[in-house]
Amino acid sequence: MTLNISGPIAGYIAANLRLDLEGMMKHFLPNAVFIDNDKRHEGKEQIRKLLKEEGIAVKAVFEPDTAREEDGDVVLEGPCHGDFPGSPLRFTYRFKMEGNAIKTLETTVWA
């Protein structure tokens, strides 16, 4: 399914498909927050560590199949595949933007 996602969110998703850590990082504000299943990672250094150790290391690739706007946020849902137990798992990604950059990204795995 082709989704109409543009700008930094599209860039982040495309970089994730390539497992390109620097490509993903360039779309975050310096003081961005990444909330991964209720664990809070603040600033680019912590986000980089999270993505490297828990994303790139297990080749986690998110392939959204739905997109919507909700309360000013962009919400994507879809499977995440990789070398981790239970793969693929279905995730929700909620993006809060500031200007042309990601201010907050919250990911939640479906139970």
C-alpha positions as CSV (number, residue, x, y, z in Angstrom):
1,M,0.0,0.0,0.0
2,T,1.3,3.5,-0.9
3,L,0.8,6.1,1.8
4,N,0.9,9.8,1.3
5,I,3.7,10.6,3.8
6,S,6.0,13.5,3.0
7,G,8.8,15.6,4.5
8,P,10.9,14.5,7.5
9,I,8.6,11.6,8.4
10,A,9.0,10.2,4.9
11,G,12.7,10.7,5.1
12,Y,12.9,8.9,8.5
13,I,10.8,6.0,7.2
14,A,13.0,5.7,4.0
15,A,16.2,5.8,6.1
16,N,14.8,3.1,8.4
17,L,14.1,0.9,5.4
18,R,17.8,1.2,4.5
19,L,18.9,0.8,8.1
20,D,20.6,4.1,7.7
21,L,21.2,5.5,11.2
22,E,22.5,8.9,10.2
23,G,19.6,9.2,7.7
24,M,17.1,8.6,10.5
25,M,18.9,11.0,12.9
26,K,19.0,14.0,10.6
27,H,15.2,14.4,10.9
28,F,15.2,14.9,14.7
29,L,15.5,18.3,16.5
30,P,18.6,18.5,18.8
31,N,16.3,18.3,21.9
32,A,13.9,15.7,20.5
33,V,12.3,13.0,22.6
34,F,11.8,9.3,21.5
35,I,9.4,7.4,23.7
36,D,9.8,3.6,23.0
37,N,7.2,1.6,24.8
38,D,7.0,4.1,27.7
39,K,10.9,4.4,28.0
40,R,11.9,8.0,27.4
41,H,15.1,8.9,25.5
42,E,15.9,12.7,25.4
43,G,18.2,14.4,23.0
44,K,20.0,13.2,19.9
45,E,22.7,11.3,21.8
46,Q,20.2,9.1,23.6
47,I,18.0,8.6,20.5
48,R,21.1,7.6,18.4
49,K,22.1,5.0,21.1
50,L,18.5,3.6,21.1
51,L,18.2,3.3,17.4
52,K,21.7,1.8,17.1
53,E,21.3,-0.7,19.9
54,E,17.6,-1.6,19.6
55,G,16.9,-0.9,15.9
56,I,19.9,-1.2,13.6
57,A,21.4,-4.1,15.7
58,V,18.3,-6.3,15.1
59,K,17.6,-5.0,11.6
60,A,14.3,-3.6,12.7
61,V,12.4,-2.2,9.7
62,F,9.0,-0.5,10.1
63,E,6.7,-0.6,7.1
64,P,3.6,1.5,7.8
65,D,0.4,0.5,6.1
66,T,-1.9,3.1,7.6
67,A,-1.5,6.9,8.2
68,R,-3.7,9.4,9.8
69,E,-3.6,12.8,11.6
70,E,-4.8,12.8,15.2
71,D,-4.7,15.8,17.5
72,G,-2.1,17.5,15.3
73,D,0.2,14.4,15.3
74,V,0.9,12.1,12.4
75,V,0.1,8.5,13.4
76,L,1.5,5.6,11.4
77,E,0.7,1.9,12.0
78,G,2.2,-1.2,10.5
79,P,4.5,-4.2,10.9
80,C,8.1,-4.0,12.1
81,H,10.3,-6.9,10.8
82,G,13.7,-7.8,12.1
83,D,15.9,-10.3,13.9
84,F,14.0,-10.1,17.2
85,P,11.6,-12.5,19.0
86,G,8.0,-12.3,17.6
87,S,8.9,-10.6,14.4
88,P,7.0,-9.2,12.7
89,L,5.3,-7.1,15.4
90,R,2.7,-4.5,14.7
91,F,3.6,-1.0,15.9
92,T,2.1,2.5,16.2
93,Y,4.4,5.4,15.5
94,R,3.2,8.8,16.7
95,F,5.1,11.9,15.4
96,K,4.9,15.4,16.8
97,M,6.6,17.9,14.5
98,E,8.1,21.3,15.1
99,G,8.8,23.1,11.9
100,N,10.4,20.7,9.5
101,A,11.8,18.3,12.1
102,I,10.6,15.5,14.5
103,K,10.1,16.9,18.0
104,T,8.7,13.7,19.5
105,L,8.4,10.1,18.3
106,E,6.4,7.7,20.4
107,T,6.4,4.0,19.4
108,T,4.1,1.4,20.9
109,V,3.9,-2.3,20.1
110,W,0.5,-3.8,19.8
111,A,-0.2,-6.4,22.5
